Amino acid sequence: MDGDIRAVDADSDFMQSAVSCDSDTIKRRVGYFVRTSLEVLGESYIWLAEKTGLSKRTLNDYGLGRRIPSDENIRKVAIALDAPYQTVEDLVNDPFLAGV
């Protein structure tokens, strides 16, 4: 799988599904999704932490584009934010986020 980037959550140390974008693009799209979703909902990282069971710091890192979440964590975030993503790849390949 030359050229594939694998999504890794710094909390987990194991590899997740292959994503066909570079890591900076993945981080940027995840960050945009988290930040804009919270803004639209009028919610905070504290609220999202309570809904997902993830730490505020982890979620803030996602929102700032510092980390790539595992598929498990993106599902938790997506459920809390009422989004259709099951994997990081789903999010990254969403045409709505293509320009991000």
PATI-64870 format. One record per atom (N, C-alpha, C, O): z, x, y; residue in one letter. Coordinates in steps of 0.001 Angstrom, whole numbers. Example, Ala and Ser with C-alpha at 12.3 -4.5 7.8 and 13.67 -1.06 7.14 Angstrom:
BEGIN
[[7800, 13190, -5690], a]
[[7800, 12300, -4500], a]
[[7800, 13200, -3300], a]
[[8465, 14236, -3319], a]
[[7080, 12850, -2250], s]
[[7140, 13670, -1060], s]
[[7870, 12900, 30], s]
[[8039, 13409, 1138], s]
***
This chain:
BEGIN
[[0, 817, -1183], m]
[[0, 0, 0], m]
[[0, 863, 1250], m]
[[887, 715, 2091], m]
[[-942, 1736, 1394], d]
[[-1035, 2588, 2565], d]
[[-1162, 1757, 3817], d]
[[-1939, 803, 3863], d]
[[-391, 2121, 4845], g]
[[-491, 1439, 6125], g]
[[376, 204, 6257], g]
[[538, -306, 7366], g]
[[937, -294, 5173], d]
[[1798, -1474, 5270], d]
[[3152, -1076, 5846], d]
[[3672, 4, 5564], d]
[[3697, -1951, 6639], i]
[[5054, -1779, 7146], i]
[[5918, -2779, 6397], i]
[[5530, -3935, 6228], i]
[[7052, -2352, 5962], r]
[[7958, -3260, 5275], r]
[[9115, -3592, 6212], r]
[[9681, -2713, 6862], r]
[[9448, -4863, 6265], a]
[[10532, -5310, 7135], a]
[[11862, -4940, 6515], a]
[[12128, -5271, 5359], a]
[[12695, -4258, 7275], v]
[[13997, -3838, 6775], v]
[[15053, -4213, 7797], v]
[[14906, -3918, 8983], v]
[[16076, -4836, 7361], d]
[[17214, -5151, 8202], d]
[[18151, -3959, 8104], d]
[[18464, -3505, 7003], d]
[[18593, -3456, 9225], a]
[[19481, -2297, 9209], a]
[[20789, -2612, 8498], a]
[[21490, -1703, 8052], a]
[[21125, -3906, 8388], d]
[[22337, -4299, 7667], d]
[[22152, -4158, 6174], d]
[[23128, -3902, 5469], d]
[[20969, -4310, 5671], s]
[[20745, -4384, 4223], s]
[[20194, -3108, 3638], s]
[[20888, -3066, 2622], s]
[[19677, -2390, 3597], d]
[[19131, -1120, 3171], d]
[[18066, -1315, 2111], d]
[[17714, -348, 1436], d]
[[17548, -2485, 1933], f]
[[16517, -2661, 914], f]
[[15245, -3211, 1551], f]
[[15271, -3802, 2631], f]
[[14162, -3006, 868], m]
[[12857, -3376, 1413], m]
[[12593, -4864, 1197], m]
[[13014, -5450, 200], m]
[[11892, -5453, 2150], q]
[[11502, -6854, 2069], q]
[[9990, -6932, 1977], q]
[[9335, -5919, 1728], q]
[[9432, -8097, 2169], s]
[[8003, -8311, 1987], s]
[[7164, -7498, 2967], s]
[[7582, -7234, 4094], s]
[[5991, -7112, 2524], a]
[[5084, -6329, 3357], a]
[[4583, -7176, 4525], a]
[[4297, -8364, 4379], a]
[[4486, -6547, 5658], v]
[[3970, -7197, 6847], v]
[[2848, -6318, 7380], v]
[[2985, -5096, 7436], v]
[[1759, -6925, 7763], s]
[[565, -6172, 8115], s]
[[488, -5785, 9593], s]
[[-616, -5683, 10130], s]
[[1607, -5567, 10262], c]
[[1646, -5122, 11652], c]
[[2518, -3879, 11735], c]
[[3305, -3593, 10832], c]
[[2367, -3143, 12838], d]
[[3255, -1997, 13024], d]
[[4645, -2494, 13401], d]
[[4807, -3631, 13845], d]
[[5629, -1651, 13225], s]
[[7012, -2082, 13429], s]
[[7297, -2497, 14866], s]
[[8108, -3396, 15087], s]
[[6654, -1869, 15849], d]
[[6873, -2276, 17238], d]
[[6388, -3704, 17485], d]
[[7039, -4464, 18202], d]
[[5260, -4068, 16902], t]
[[4733, -5430, 17047], t]
[[5671, -6426, 16379], t]
[[5944, -7491, 16933], t]
[[6158, -6091, 15207], i]
[[7086, -6974, 14504], i]
[[8338, -7193, 15343], i]
[[8762, -8331, 15544], i]
[[8929, -6112, 15830], k]
[[10139, -6221, 16646], k]
[[9889, -7042, 17904], k]
[[10721, -7866, 18284], k]
[[8754, -6825, 18548], r]
[[8420, -7553, 19773], r]
[[8282, -9050, 19511], r]
[[8782, -9864, 20288], r]
[[7606, -9417, 18421], r]
[[7410, -10837, 18105], r]
[[8708, -11507, 17676], r]
[[8972, -12646, 18062], r]
[[9515, -10822, 16888], v]
[[10817, -11369, 16496], v]
[[11675, -11561, 17747], v]
[[12300, -12606, 17925], v]
[[11697, -10554, 18601], g]
[[12489, -10632, 19825], g]
[[12060, -11785, 20710], g]
[[12896, -12522, 21233], g]
[[10763, -11938, 20876], y]
[[10238, -13039, 21691], y]
[[10640, -14391, 21103], y]
[[11079, -15287, 21824], y]
[[10486, -14523, 19803], f]
[[10859, -15778, 19125], f]
[[12330, -16111, 19348], f]
[[12661, -17236, 19722], f]
[[13209, -15147, 19121], v]
[[14648, -15398, 19246], v]
[[15003, -15731, 20697], v]
[[15667, -16734, 20958], v]
[[14568, -14902, 21628], r]
[[14914, -15111, 23045], r]
[[14388, -16430, 23586], r]
[[15131, -17198, 24197], r]
[[13113, -16690, 23363], t]
[[12536, -17912, 23939], t]
[[13080, -19161, 23267], t]
[[13260, -20185, 23925], t]
[[13342, -19094, 21979], s]
[[13916, -20256, 21289], s]
[[15291, -20586, 21838], s]
[[15596, -21751, 22093], s]
[[16119, -19575, 22022], l]
[[17449, -19807, 22590], l]
[[17343, -20359, 24008], l]
[[18089, -21262, 24388], l]
[[16423, -19818, 24779], e]
[[16239, -20288, 26151], e]
[[15807, -21758, 26186], e]
[[16349, -22554, 26953], e]
[[14840, -22101, 25360], v]
[[14341, -23488, 25314], v]
[[15446, -24444, 24893], v]
[[15563, -25545, 25431], v]
[[16255, -24019, 23929], l]
[[17349, -24867, 23443], l]
[[18558, -24856, 24376], l]
[[19454, -25690, 24243], l]
[[18585, -23926, 25310], g]
[[19738, -23805, 26196], g]
[[20964, -23295, 25469], g]
[[22092, -23650, 25814], g]
[[20748, -22466, 24470], e]
[[21844, -21953, 23643], e]
[[22011, -20451, 23824], e]
[[21189, -19789, 24457], e]
[[23089, -19931, 23256], s]
[[23446, -18519, 23409], s]
[[23435, -17799, 22066], s]
[[23314, -18419, 21009], s]
[[23562, -16493, 22132], y]
[[23677, -15705, 20908], y]
[[24964, -16044, 20155], y]
[[25007, -15973, 18927], y]
[[25998, -16408, 20888], i]
[[27256, -16811, 20232], i]
[[27018, -18077, 19402], i]
[[27456, -18160, 18254], i]
[[26336, -19044, 19976], w]
[[25996, -20281, 19250], w]
[[25183, -19949, 18007], w]
[[25459, -20467, 16925], w]
[[24171, -19079, 18159], l]
[[23313, -18717, 17033], l]
[[24111, -17976, 15960], l]
[[23868, -18166, 14769], l]
[[25043, -17149, 16367], a]
[[25897, -16439, 15403], a]
[[26726, -17431, 14595], a]
[[26874, -17277, 13382], a]
[[27259, -18434, 15255], e]
[[28048, -19454, 14559], e]
[[27185, -20238, 13571], e]
[[27637, -20562, 12473], e]
[[25956, -20540, 13956], k]
[[25050, -21312, 13096], k]
[[24536, -20515, 11902], k]
[[24299, -21085, 10837], k]
[[24361, -19209, 12065], t]
[[23737, -18394, 11013], t]
[[24715, -17586, 10172], t]
[[24391, -17187, 9054], t]
[[25898, -17347, 10699], g]
[[26839, -16466, 10009], g]
[[26531, -14990, 10228], g]
[[27161, -14128, 9616], g]
[[25569, -14695, 11094], l]
[[25229, -13318, 11432], l]
[[26009, -12910, 12669], l]
[[26435, -13764, 13447], l]
[[26198, -11620, 12855], s]
[[26959, -11176, 14016], s]
[[26149, -11329, 15299], s]
[[24919, -11277, 15283], s]
[[26855, -11519, 16402], k]
[[26203, -11623, 17703], k]
[[25431, -10340, 17995], k]
[[24337, -10390, 18558], k]
[[25982, -9209, 17622], r]
[[25320, -7920, 17855], r]
[[23995, -7846, 17097], r]
[[22985, -7422, 17657], r]
[[23995, -8256, 15829], t]
[[22762, -8252, 15037], t]
[[21719, -9137, 15687], t]
[[20564, -8738, 15836], t]
[[22121, -10337, 16074], l]
[[21186, -11278, 16696], l]
[[20681, -10764, 18038], l]
[[19506, -10922, 18368], l]
[[21566, -10154, 18801], n]
[[21163, -9568, 20071], n]
[[20139, -8453, 19837], n]
[[19165, -8336, 20581], n]
[[20359, -7646, 18815], d]
[[19394, -6592, 18470], d]
[[18035, -7191, 18108], d]
[[16999, -6654, 18500], d]
[[18032, -8292, 17368], y]
[[16767, -8969, 17064], y]
[[16105, -9437, 18358], y]
[[14911, -9220, 18564], y]
[[16881, -10077, 19225], g]
[[16347, -10621, 20468], g]
[[15820, -9563, 21421], g]
[[14906, -9822, 22203], g]
[[16395, -8382, 21354], l]
[[15944, -7282, 22208], l]
[[14858, -6438, 21548], l]
[[14380, -5463, 22128], l]
[[14473, -6820, 20333], g]
[[13423, -6072, 19652], g]
[[13862, -4714, 19144], g]
[[13052, -3792, 19054], g]
[[15130, -4583, 18813], r]
[[15664, -3315, 18313], r]
[[15648, -3211, 16796], r]
[[15659, -2114, 16239], r]
[[15623, -4362, 16134], r]
[[15711, -4384, 14667], r]
[[14760, -5415, 14098], r]
[[14399, -6391, 14754], r]
[[14366, -5171, 12859], i]
[[13542, -6122, 12118], i]
[[14456, -6799, 11098], i]
[[15064, -6121, 10269], i]
[[14558, -8126, 11149], p]
[[15444, -8820, 10201], p]
[[14872, -8850, 8790], p]
[[13663, -8724, 8593], p]
[[15740, -9016, 7831], s]
[[15301, -9258, 6458], s]
[[14739, -10682, 6394], s]
[[14973, -11488, 7295], s]
[[14011, -10979, 5341], d]
[[13513, -12346, 5161], d]
[[14666, -13333, 5079], d]
[[14574, -14437, 5615], d]
[[15743, -12953, 4419], e]
[[16910, -13831, 4312], e]
[[17466, -14166, 5701], e]
[[17787, -15318, 5989], e]
[[17573, -13151, 6549], n]
[[18117, -13393, 7886], n]
[[17151, -14151, 8780], n]
[[17585, -14952, 9608], n]
[[15859, -13920, 8636], i]
[[14916, -14685, 9465], i]
[[14936, -16151, 9058], i]
[[14742, -17027, 9902], i]
[[15170, -16435, 7764], r]
[[15308, -17837, 7325], r]
[[16527, -18479, 7975], r]
[[16452, -19616, 8442], r]
[[17647, -17762, 8008], k]
[[18865, -18298, 8628], k]
[[18626, -18598, 10108], k]
[[19012, -19657, 10605], k]
[[17994, -17667, 10798], v]
[[17704, -17847, 12217], v]
[[16726, -19000, 12414], v]
[[16919, -19837, 13296], v]
[[15691, -19043, 11606], a]
[[14680, -20095, 11733], a]
[[15276, -21477, 11489], a]
[[14944, -22425, 12200], a]
[[16135, -21600, 10513], i]
[[16780, -22890, 10243], i]
[[17613, -23312, 11451], i]
[[17540, -24458, 11894], i]
[[18403, -22382, 11981], a]
[[19250, -22704, 13132], a]
[[18418, -23096, 14353], a]
[[18825, -23950, 15141], a]
[[17251, -22466, 14504], l]
[[16402, -22725, 15672], l]
[[15317, -23762, 15390], l]
[[14436, -23997, 16216], l]
[[15396, -24373, 14218], d]
[[14451, -25424, 13819], d]
[[12997, -24935, 13867], d]
[[12117, -25593, 14422], d]
[[12780, -23767, 13270], a]
[[11444, -23169, 13212], a]
[[10995, -23094, 11753], a]
[[11835, -23089, 10853], a]
[[9690, -23035, 11505], p]
[[9171, -23144, 10139], p]
[[9125, -21844, 9335], p]
[[8571, -21839, 8236], p]
[[9676, -20761, 9832], y]
[[9500, -19467, 9171], y]
[[10400, -19294, 7950], y]
[[11585, -19628, 7978], y]
[[9812, -18766, 6882], q]
[[10554, -18427, 5667], q]
[[10666, -16919, 5497], q]
[[11568, -16432, 4814], q]
[[9751, -16180, 6115], t]
[[9721, -14720, 6007], t]
[[9373, -14116, 7360], t]
[[8887, -14804, 8258], t]
[[9628, -12827, 7490], v]
[[9219, -12104, 8685], v]
[[7698, -12172, 8815], v]
[[7169, -12304, 9918], v]
[[7010, -12083, 7702], e]
[[5553, -12149, 7714], e]
[[5065, -13489, 8280], e]
[[4100, -13522, 9044], e]
[[5727, -14592, 7909], d]
[[5376, -15907, 8472], d]
[[5448, -15874, 9998], d]
[[4537, -16338, 10684], d]
[[6524, -15329, 10508], l]
[[6733, -15280, 11949], l]
[[5671, -14397, 12610], l]
[[5036, -14800, 13585], l]
[[5489, -13210, 12078], v]
[[4567, -12248, 12675], v]
[[3121, -12775, 12674], v]
[[2350, -12494, 13591], v]
[[2774, -13525, 11654], n]
[[1403, -14040, 11530], n]
[[1193, -15402, 12192], n]
[[100, -15962, 12104], n]
[[2212, -15942, 12848], d]
[[2083, -17213, 13551], d]
[[1098, -17028, 14713], d]
[[1318, -16179, 15577], d]
[[14, -17815, 14740], p]
[[-982, -17668, 15813], p]
[[-387, -17842, 17222], p]
[[-898, -17270, 18185], p]
[[672, -18618, 17336], f]
[[1336, -18816, 18628], f]
[[1880, -17510, 19186], f]
[[1950, -17335, 20402], f]
[[2266, -16594, 18305], l]
[[2854, -15325, 18726], l]
[[1837, -14188, 18771], l]
[[2203, -13045, 19042], l]
[[580, -14485, 18512], a]
[[-449, -13451, 18405], a]
[[-573, -12592, 19668], a]
[[-857, -11397, 19576], a]
[[-366, -13182, 20828], g]
[[-495, -12429, 22066], g]
[[747, -11668, 22479], g]
[[744, -10988, 23505], g]
[[1798, -11770, 21702], v]
[[3075, -11132, 22048], v]
[[3095, -9716, 21527], v]
[[4081, -9004, 21713], v]
***
